[in-house]
Amino acid sequence: MTVSNDPLLVGLDVGTTNIKAVIFDLTGQPVAAASVPTPTYYPQPTWAYYQAEELWQCTVKVLRQATAQLDDPRRIASIAVASMGEAAAPLDTHGQPTYDVIAWFDQRTQPQVDWLDRTIGKDRLFDISGLSLQPIFGLAKLLWFKENQPDAFARTVRWLNMADYIAYRLSGVQATDYSLASRTLALDLRRLEWATGLLHEVGIPPQILGPLCPSGTHLGPITAEAAAVTGLPATTQVASGGHDHVCGALAVGVTKPGVMLNSVGTGETIFVSLSQPLADPEMGRQGYTQGAHVVANHYYVFGAAYATGASVEWLRQVLSSDLDYATLIAEAEQVPPGSLGVFFLPHLRFANPPYDDPKGRGAFIGLSTDVKRGTLFRAILEGLSYESRHILESLQTFPGMAALHQIIAIGGNTRNPLLMRLKATIFNQPVTVATVAESTSLGAAILGGLGAGVYADVPSALAQLRRNEVVVEPVADQVALYDACFRQVYRQLYLSLRSLHHTIYQLQN
């Protein structure tokens, strides 16, 4: 047997559900992997947080487990990190956390969002950052932190997004790539500079944000301390990574307009590459967000569905935490299309584009005594698919959007064959499921390889990858039914329930 001496690349994915380390060869094939659950704390309704040191220790654990699977870890050339986009660690002058890492989906910052709306305005913020004004973004979290934890804020000299923080723990270098900076509400998207005027205006010192750099920038070699605890060789080079969804787009080659990436994880994105940012403020009013791609001189727009995998897991936990997904899928397969008239609105964390409404709530409608758990599960999968179509169709109405000619799906929930079939049928378009092992980690690994000089550039890196793809076709005899359900019922659900959900919010707050 021939033993390869080719370099290996490590991609870390610090995600909402799991922290994963995957080691790839140069063709993108995984040779070792490890994963642990992301420890998350929920102190009260709408709040969630992580502990930075605990996330680092989990990272150390998965790296040690993954590197231990190799015959020769010295082949590892590089590492880069992908992470969720709107969670950051506040650090003091010694690099120690001064407070918790507020989770990306935490909603405690609504008062700060209301203040930003009154003081700066949604349209101006969109014009600067390309983002709609939502509670998840970094600037809202910084304002909450300053107002509610003033002593900790006073000791804070740096705010590092999670991939930035883990890269700092690996290399000793503090930096923020453009794709993660895009999720702060504080990046001037056209200039790719921190919006210092805006930051001064809202009372946040610009220097608290990390030095900016492109994804795939070489940060330096791993520190001796990090090498000792992770099992990575001392020769490992660390590069800047990026936002998890955008890293996933890189891994499957979604870098140019005309192709939609459907990244289906705990949350979901409808992701379309752009050659330049779009300026229509209505896009921001509807909750769509733009940002810098991890590929230099490219941009993207996406609509996020904030509780896709979370909706599936929520129902499983409600029914029974011991219930396996295979059973639920099998039961749902036996339910007729349309779920006996049951519809599900998947706004469990807040409303999704084209509705920018943090007060939105989820709902089942059409329930009867005929409805069993398989019916509920199928209704959730149908609702998630309707929601994806609604996000995409509304996005495509904006000037400057290229015609769509392909849909590529990635993420853990693509392993649900019924969900993929429903998406293809409700989109009425084939969905290419990219069976890339851990696409987010692979995107990060590619960036690491670029930073270490293993790959010359993005095109040559993508040309070396070996991909397996499965095309899921629409179920032809179900297209008309689902189209009618979408147009006649689903598109009306949020509008019909909005006033009730706002009343519920007011009663609870």
ChimeraX attribute file (.defattr): number of C-alpha atoms within 10 A of each C-alpha:
attribute: neighborCount
match mode: 1-to-1
recipient: residues
	/A:1	3
	/A:2	4
	/A:3	6
	/A:4	8
	/A:5	10
	/A:6	12
	/A:7	16
	/A:8	25
	/A:9	31
	/A:10	33
	/A:11	30
	/A:12	33
	/A:13	33
	/A:14	30
	/A:15	20
	/A:16	21
	/A:17	15
	/A:18	14
	/A:19	22
	/A:20	27
	/A:21	31
	/A:22	29
	/A:23	28
	/A:24	23
	/A:25	20
	/A:26	21
	/A:27	14
	/A:28	25
	/A:29	18
	/A:30	19
	/A:31	15
	/A:32	18
	/A:33	21
	/A:34	19
	/A:35	20
	/A:36	15
	/A:37	14
	/A:38	18
	/A:39	15
	/A:40	17
	/A:41	13
	/A:42	12
	/A:43	9
	/A:44	8
	/A:45	9
	/A:46	12
	/A:47	15
	/A:48	19
	/A:49	19
	/A:50	22
	/A:51	17
	/A:52	23
	/A:53	16
	/A:54	13
	/A:55	21
	/A:56	17
	/A:57	13
	/A:58	21
	/A:59	24
	/A:60	22
	/A:61	20
	/A:62	21
	/A:63	26
	/A:64	19
	/A:65	18
	/A:66	24
	/A:67	25
	/A:68	16
	/A:69	14
	/A:70	14
	/A:71	9
	/A:72	11
	/A:73	17
	/A:74	17
	/A:75	19
	/A:76	24
	/A:77	25
	/A:78	32
	/A:79	33
	/A:80	36
	/A:81	35
	/A:82	33
	/A:83	29
	/A:84	22
	/A:85	28
	/A:86	26
	/A:87	29
	/A:88	27
	/A:89	27
	/A:90	28
	/A:91	22
	/A:92	18
	/A:93	11
	/A:94	8
	/A:95	17
	/A:96	14
	/A:97	20
	/A:98	21
	/A:99	20
	/A:100	17
	/A:101	25
	/A:102	27
	/A:103	23
	/A:104	21
	/A:105	22
	/A:106	21
	/A:107	22
	/A:108	19
	/A:109	23
	/A:110	18
	/A:111	14
	/A:112	19
	/A:113	24
	/A:114	16
	/A:115	15
	/A:116	18
	/A:117	16
	/A:118	10
	/A:119	11
	/A:120	13
	/A:121	14
	/A:122	20
	/A:123	21
	/A:124	17
	/A:125	22
	/A:126	25
	/A:127	19
	/A:128	19
	/A:129	29
	/A:130	32
	/A:131	31
	/A:132	26
	/A:133	28
	/A:134	24
	/A:135	22
	/A:136	25
	/A:137	24
	/A:138	27
	/A:139	25
	/A:140	26
	/A:141	27
	/A:142	22
	/A:143	21
	/A:144	19
	/A:145	20
	/A:146	17
	/A:147	12
	/A:148	11
	/A:149	13
	/A:150	12
	/A:151	12
	/A:152	16
	/A:153	21
	/A:154	12
	/A:155	15
	/A:156	22
	/A:157	18
	/A:158	27
	/A:159	25
	/A:160	26
	/A:161	30
	/A:162	29
	/A:163	32
	/A:164	28
	/A:165	28
	/A:166	26
	/A:167	28
	/A:168	21
	/A:169	18
	/A:170	28
	/A:171	22
	/A:172	19
	/A:173	21
	/A:174	21
	/A:175	26
	/A:176	28
	/A:177	26
	/A:178	28
	/A:179	30
	/A:180	33
	/A:181	32
	/A:182	28
	/A:183	27
	/A:184	24
	/A:185	27
	/A:186	27
	/A:187	29
	/A:188	21
	/A:189	26
	/A:190	15
	/A:191	10
	/A:192	18
	/A:193	15
	/A:194	25
	/A:195	17
	/A:196	16
	/A:197	11
	/A:198	19
	/A:199	17
	/A:200	11
	/A:201	11
	/A:202	15
	/A:203	12
	/A:204	17
	/A:205	13
	/A:206	16
	/A:207	13
	/A:208	15
	/A:209	21
	/A:210	20
	/A:211	17
	/A:212	17
	/A:213	19
	/A:214	23
	/A:215	29
	/A:216	30
	/A:217	20
	/A:218	22
	/A:219	23
	/A:220	20
	/A:221	22
	/A:222	26
	/A:223	20
	/A:224	14
	/A:225	13
	/A:226	17
	/A:227	19
	/A:228	14
	/A:229	13
	/A:230	20
	/A:231	18
	/A:232	28
	/A:233	22
	/A:234	17
	/A:235	17
	/A:236	26
	/A:237	26
	/A:238	31
	/A:239	35
	/A:240	32
	/A:241	39
	/A:242	36
	/A:243	33
	/A:244	27
	/A:245	30
	/A:246	32
	/A:247	31
	/A:248	28
	/A:249	28
	/A:250	22
	/A:251	28
	/A:252	23
	/A:253	18
	/A:254	23
	/A:255	25
	/A:256	16
	/A:257	18
	/A:258	17
	/A:259	19
	/A:260	24
	/A:261	28
	/A:262	27
	/A:263	27
	/A:264	21
	/A:265	22
	/A:266	20
	/A:267	19
	/A:268	24
	/A:269	24
	/A:270	23
	/A:271	25
	/A:272	28
	/A:273	27
	/A:274	23
	/A:275	16
	/A:276	17
	/A:277	20
	/A:278	18
	/A:279	16
	/A:280	15
	/A:281	18
	/A:282	14
	/A:283	25
	/A:284	26
	/A:285	20
	/A:286	20
	/A:287	22
	/A:288	27
	/A:289	24
	/A:290	28
	/A:291	30
	/A:292	32
	/A:293	30
	/A:294	30
	/A:295	22
	/A:296	13
	/A:297	11
	/A:298	17
	/A:299	25
	/A:300	25
	/A:301	25
	/A:302	25
	/A:303	25
	/A:304	23
	/A:305	27
	/A:306	22
	/A:307	25
	/A:308	28
	/A:309	20
	/A:310	18
	/A:311	24
	/A:312	20
	/A:313	15
	/A:314	15
	/A:315	15
	/A:316	18
	/A:317	12
	/A:318	9
	/A:319	11
	/A:320	10
	/A:321	11
	/A:322	8
	/A:323	12
	/A:324	10
	/A:325	14
	/A:326	10
	/A:327	11
	/A:328	18
	/A:329	18
	/A:330	13
	/A:331	17
	/A:332	23
	/A:333	16
	/A:334	12
	/A:335	18
	/A:336	11
	/A:337	17
	/A:338	17
	/A:339	23
	/A:340	17
	/A:341	16
	/A:342	19
	/A:343	26
	/A:344	25
	/A:345	25
	/A:346	30
	/A:347	23
	/A:348	18
	/A:349	22
	/A:350	20
	/A:351	24
	/A:352	26
	/A:353	27
	/A:354	22
	/A:355	16
	/A:356	18
	/A:357	18
	/A:358	18
	/A:359	18
	/A:360	25
	/A:361	21
	/A:362	17
	/A:363	15
	/A:364	15
	/A:365	12
	/A:366	11
	/A:367	15
	/A:368	10
	/A:369	5
	/A:370	7
	/A:371	15
	/A:372	13
	/A:373	14
	/A:374	19
	/A:375	26
	/A:376	23
	/A:377	24
	/A:378	31
	/A:379	25
	/A:380	25
	/A:381	28
	/A:382	27
	/A:383	24
	/A:384	26
	/A:385	23
	/A:386	27
	/A:387	26
	/A:388	24
	/A:389	19
	/A:390	20
	/A:391	23
	/A:392	22
	/A:393	13
	/A:394	15
	/A:395	21
	/A:396	14
	/A:397	10
	/A:398	14
	/A:399	10
	/A:400	14
	/A:401	17
	/A:402	16
	/A:403	10
	/A:404	12
	/A:405	11
	/A:406	13
	/A:407	22
	/A:408	22
	/A:409	27
	/A:410	27
	/A:411	24
	/A:412	15
	/A:413	18
	/A:414	19
	/A:415	13
	/A:416	13
	/A:417	13
	/A:418	17
	/A:419	19
	/A:420	24
	/A:421	20
	/A:422	26
	/A:423	27
	/A:424	24
	/A:425	25
	/A:426	25
	/A:427	22
	/A:428	19
	/A:429	17
	/A:430	20
	/A:431	25
	/A:432	20
	/A:433	21
	/A:434	19
	/A:435	17
	/A:436	22
	/A:437	19
	/A:438	23
	/A:439	27
	/A:440	33
	/A:441	32
	/A:442	35
	/A:443	32
	/A:444	37
	/A:445	35
	/A:446	33
	/A:447	40
	/A:448	32
	/A:449	32
	/A:450	23
	/A:451	27
	/A:452	24
	/A:453	15
	/A:454	19
	/A:455	18
	/A:456	12
	/A:457	16
	/A:458	18
	/A:459	10
	/A:460	10
	/A:461	19
	/A:462	19
	/A:463	10
	/A:464	12
	/A:465	19
	/A:466	11
	/A:467	15
	/A:468	10
	/A:469	14
	/A:470	12
	/A:471	16
	/A:472	18
	/A:473	17
	/A:474	20
	/A:475	16
	/A:476	10
	/A:477	9
	/A:478	15
	/A:479	18
	/A:480	14
	/A:481	13
	/A:482	21
	/A:483	17
	/A:484	11
	/A:485	17
	/A:486	21
	/A:487	12
	/A:488	11
	/A:489	12
	/A:490	20
	/A:491	15
	/A:492	11
	/A:493	17
	/A:494	20
	/A:495	11
	/A:496	10
	/A:497	15
	/A:498	16
	/A:499	13
	/A:500	13
	/A:501	17
	/A:502	16
	/A:503	12
	/A:504	14
	/A:505	14
	/A:506	10
	/A:507	8
	/A:508	7
	/A:509	6
